[in-house]
Amino acid sequence: MAYTSKNVTTRKFDVVIVGAGGSGMRASLQLSLAGLNVAVLSKVFPTRSHTVAAQGGIGASLGNMSEDNWHYHFYDTVKGGDWLGDQDAIEFMCREAPKVVYELEHFGMPFDRNPDGTIYQRPFGGHTANYGEKPVQRACAAADRTGHAMLHTLYQQNVRAKTSFFVEWMALDLIRDAEGDVVGVTALEMETGDLHVLHAKTVLLATGGAGRIFQASTNAFINTGDGMGMAARAGIPLQDMEFWQFHPTGVAGAGVLLTEGCRGEGAILLNSNGERFMERYAPTLKDLAPRDFVSRSMDQEIKEGRGCGPNKDYVLLKLDHLGAETIHKRLPSVYEIGVNFANVDITREPIPVVPTIHYQMGGIPTNIHGQVVLQRNGSHVDPLNGLYAVGECSCVSVHGANRLGTNSLLDLLVFGKAAGNHIVDYASKTKAHKPLPANAADFSLERLNKLESRAKGEYSQDVANDIRATMQAHAGVFRSQASMDEGVKKIAAIRERIGSIELKDKSAVFNTARIEALEVENLIEVAQATMVSAAARKECRGAHTVDDYERPADDPVAPLGRNDAEWMKHTLWYAEGSRLDYKPVQMKPLTVETVPPKVRTF
Ligand SMILES: Cc1cc2nc3c(=O)[nH]c(=O)nc-3n(C[C@H](O)[C@H](O)[C@H](O)COP(=O)(O)OP(=O)(O)OC[C@H]3O[C@@H](n4cnc5c(N)ncnc54)[C@H](O)[C@@H]3O)c2cc1C
């Protein structure tokens, strides 16, 4: 079909939110409750967003089961992120945490309970009491289906607050006016194949992560980084994209996640000698050290020949000593995943696991109100009018170079709410919409028509598979400078092929081939941002571990290669010319003292 501006319809809202995951729906709830006219777009039914897959818990220092306070949580998050997180944003998040969790409880969230009626909390990697002394119980959990419970709770509250959902609508591009302000988005209605313009005073991106740029991933198939692609095409930089988290316990061969809550409940990792090897690498926290640490330790065991199985290419997660009763009560989904994806009964035998891509620490740069910030007027923190971003697609930055488990669900709640409040405040002062530019839909029309008119070319999924294979090979747990440099060239070459993708099926109605081809245009932005940012960072920090800058062989896990003098700064990648820039880390918290950098041991 040919797209023309004549058959583009325009609708008007106070706020358009792209994404109905935990972050988008926490923000939309705040807006609908304040009486604003809100449209929430989603590629899938809201409760199928990836937040539904979150298992382990939400971090908040409630102190229900062991002594805790937000200062400890703040310290753990700064250290867990290897001093790349902005300490003002981290303080804000950790202080707000108990408040947003109790709010969620009052919205009807079915948390597990202690005998005294308080919310059940389990230990999680990198979360400690008394500044690293011992593990703390901080993860508020609903069995191992915390994200499921949270997303359904938020959806129900949004239905009650009369939020308008546009289900199976895919946002394509941001609309910026002559002054550069964001005044709306274009979107494709999947059912009909029609293009629409959504005109808004404010647009909020909450499109989640892009784990699908890698081959082996715990992420849903819809996690293709669309919000970041939209931002990159609109000239907005992506921040800290070199930092990708590998989760230590993906099911070997399947990629499906086994929550860190397993180890929180007492599961342990074993090598082929039956040894609990984490005792060697992290004497205090052992299996509950942060994820970058545990993933590197696992890879090191495998590299040194102590992997399990015929190819010695995985390690084992042992849970049977927890007892069948605890497993069925606290980890029912993990039990099912074991049976369905590995043919293993975890109440009886250990399950094969490998580090698997899980989470992106980087994203669209924002401040603590969720406003997208740009480099203007000599500063990197100038808010862009009309655009906000929250959740995994954003970079506030609270996770720095390595996120602690449970801090993402928390980030969705804290910054979803904060952005909602800020937008309500802005809307109350701004009566009129800025006008739409005359050419509002042209850029998207051109993109669509290029796809429609191309007669001979490549299948989009062949290009997508090459992106995934390249990222897996050149941006893994352990990286090397030579391999990353080669990855940069390969991704640039794949980018050239995007322009020759052909749509074999050009039908209008629910054409998933068209959707997938458009998604590949987002994957490539995220992949190139990652590869170029990674190759430029000449140090080890958090999840970015480069052999060339590593610690001597007697201690291969803790990255000595961190170079605070030159590299304690955020990366900014711009699509145009694939150019890099940098900005300083905010070391000053809001009210407390800075946590000064030191070597990370656990
Ligand atoms: C298996 C798994 C387990 C996890 N467990 C935990 C945990 O226990 N604790 C924790 O803190 N974190 C956990 N995480 C991380 C956390 O769940 C995610 O970071 C978080 O849920 C992301 O939420 P979000 O709101 O940013 O986006 P998502 O929940 O991913 O939602 C994105 C939304 O954007 C929509 N969208 C995307 N592109 C478009 C487009 N172009 N047009 C329209 N809509 C679009 C989608 O349809 C969807 O509604 C886990 C992650 C995974 C993958």
The ligand as an SDF file (V2000), in Angstrom:
LIG
                    3D

 53 58  0  0  0  0  0  0  0  0999 V2000
   12.7680  -11.8960   32.8550 C   0  0  0  0  0  0  0  0  0  0  0  0
   12.9900  -10.6120   33.5790 C   0  0  0  0  0  0  0  0  0  0  0  0
   12.9070  -10.5690   34.9710 C   0  0  0  0  0  0  0  0  0  0  0  0
   13.1220   -9.3650   35.6500 C   0  0  0  0  0  0  0  0  0  0  0  0
   13.0220   -9.3450   37.0290 N   0  0  0  0  0  0  0  0  0  0  0  0
   13.1590   -8.1750   37.6910 C   0  0  0  0  0  0  0  0  0  0  0  0
   12.9670   -8.0900   39.1130 C   0  0  0  0  0  0  0  0  0  0  0  0
   12.6220   -9.0520   39.7920 O   0  0  0  0  0  0  0  0  0  0  0  0
   13.1430   -6.9010   39.7130 N   0  0  0  0  0  0  0  0  0  0  0  0
   13.4900   -5.7770   39.0180 C   0  0  0  0  0  0  0  0  0  0  0  0
   13.6250   -4.7060   39.6200 O   0  0  0  0  0  0  0  0  0  0  0  0
   13.6630   -5.8190   37.6760 N   0  0  0  0  0  0  0  0  0  0  0  0
   13.5020   -6.9880   36.9990 C   0  0  0  0  0  0  0  0  0  0  0  0
   13.6700   -7.0130   35.6310 N   0  0  0  0  0  0  0  0  0  0  0  0
   13.8690   -5.7560   34.9160 C   0  0  0  0  0  0  0  0  0  0  0  0
   12.5400   -5.0330   34.8090 C   0  0  0  0  0  0  0  0  0  0  0  0
   11.4980   -5.9580   34.7860 O   0  0  0  0  0  0  0  0  0  0  0  0
   12.4680   -4.1670   33.5450 C   0  0  0  0  0  0  0  0  0  0  0  0
   13.5840   -3.3200   33.4840 O   0  0  0  0  0  0  0  0  0  0  0  0
   11.2060   -3.2940   33.5940 C   0  0  0  0  0  0  0  0  0  0  0  0
   10.0670   -4.0990   33.8380 O   0  0  0  0  0  0  0  0  0  0  0  0
   11.0010   -2.4950   32.3110 C   0  0  0  0  0  0  0  0  0  0  0  0
    9.7960   -1.7770   32.4560 O   0  0  0  0  0  0  0  0  0  0  0  0
    9.4030   -0.6210   31.4530 P   0  0  0  0  0  0  0  0  0  0  0  0
    8.1590    0.0130   31.9790 O   0  0  0  0  0  0  0  0  0  0  0  0
   10.5590    0.2760   31.2450 O   0  0  0  0  0  0  0  0  0  0  0  0
    9.1360   -1.3470   30.0730 O   0  0  0  0  0  0  0  0  0  0  0  0
    8.3420   -2.6890   29.6530 P   0  0  0  0  0  0  0  0  0  0  0  0
    7.6660   -3.3470   30.7850 O   0  0  0  0  0  0  0  0  0  0  0  0
    9.2900   -3.4740   28.8480 O   0  0  0  0  0  0  0  0  0  0  0  0
    7.2010   -2.1010   28.7230 O   0  0  0  0  0  0  0  0  0  0  0  0
    7.4820   -1.4790   27.4890 C   0  0  0  0  0  0  0  0  0  0  0  0
    6.1820   -1.0390   26.8690 C   0  0  0  0  0  0  0  0  0  0  0  0
    6.4500   -0.2510   25.7240 O   0  0  0  0  0  0  0  0  0  0  0  0
    5.6270   -0.6560   24.6720 C   0  0  0  0  0  0  0  0  0  0  0  0
    6.2970   -0.2840   23.4180 N   0  0  0  0  0  0  0  0  0  0  0  0
    7.5750   -0.5110   23.0500 C   0  0  0  0  0  0  0  0  0  0  0  0
    7.8030    0.0230   21.8460 N   0  0  0  0  0  0  0  0  0  0  0  0
    6.6580    0.6070   21.4480 C   0  0  0  0  0  0  0  0  0  0  0  0
    6.2510    1.3220   20.2910 C   0  0  0  0  0  0  0  0  0  0  0  0
    7.0860    1.5550   19.2800 N   0  0  0  0  0  0  0  0  0  0  0  0
    4.9790    1.7520   20.2210 N   0  0  0  0  0  0  0  0  0  0  0  0
    4.0930    1.5210   21.2160 C   0  0  0  0  0  0  0  0  0  0  0  0
    4.4340    0.8660   22.3380 N   0  0  0  0  0  0  0  0  0  0  0  0
    5.6910    0.4190   22.4450 C   0  0  0  0  0  0  0  0  0  0  0  0
    5.4410   -2.1360   24.8800 C   0  0  0  0  0  0  0  0  0  0  0  0
    4.3100   -2.5940   24.1870 O   0  0  0  0  0  0  0  0  0  0  0  0
    5.2850   -2.1790   26.3920 C   0  0  0  0  0  0  0  0  0  0  0  0
    3.9650   -1.8750   26.7460 O   0  0  0  0  0  0  0  0  0  0  0  0
   13.4480   -8.2030   34.9280 C   0  0  0  0  0  0  0  0  0  0  0  0
   13.5190   -8.2410   33.5460 C   0  0  0  0  0  0  0  0  0  0  0  0
   13.3300   -9.4280   32.8780 C   0  0  0  0  0  0  0  0  0  0  0  0
   13.4670   -9.4290   31.3780 C   0  0  0  0  0  0  0  0  0  0  0  0
  1  2  1  0
  2  3  1  0
  2 52  2  0
  3  4  2  0
  4  5  1  0
  4 50  1  0
  5  6  2  0
  6  7  1  0
  6 13  1  0
  7  8  2  0
  7  9  1  0
  9 10  1  0
 10 11  2  0
 10 12  1  0
 12 13  2  0
 13 14  1  0
 14 15  1  0
 14 50  1  0
 15 16  1  0
 16 17  1  0
 16 18  1  0
 18 19  1  0
 18 20  1  0
 20 21  1  0
 20 22  1  0
 22 23  1  0
 23 24  1  0
 24 25  2  0
 24 26  1  0
 24 27  1  0
 27 28  1  0
 28 29  2  0
 28 30  1  0
 28 31  1  0
 31 32  1  0
 32 33  1  0
 33 34  1  0
 33 48  1  0
 34 35  1  0
 35 36  1  0
 35 46  1  0
 36 37  1  0
 36 45  1  0
 37 38  2  0
 38 39  1  0
 39 40  1  0
 39 45  2  0
 40 41  1  0
 40 42  2  0
 42 43  1  0
 43 44  2  0
 44 45  1  0
 46 47  1  0
 46 48  1  0
 48 49  1  0
 50 51  2  0
 51 52  1  0
 52 53  1  0
M  END
$$$$
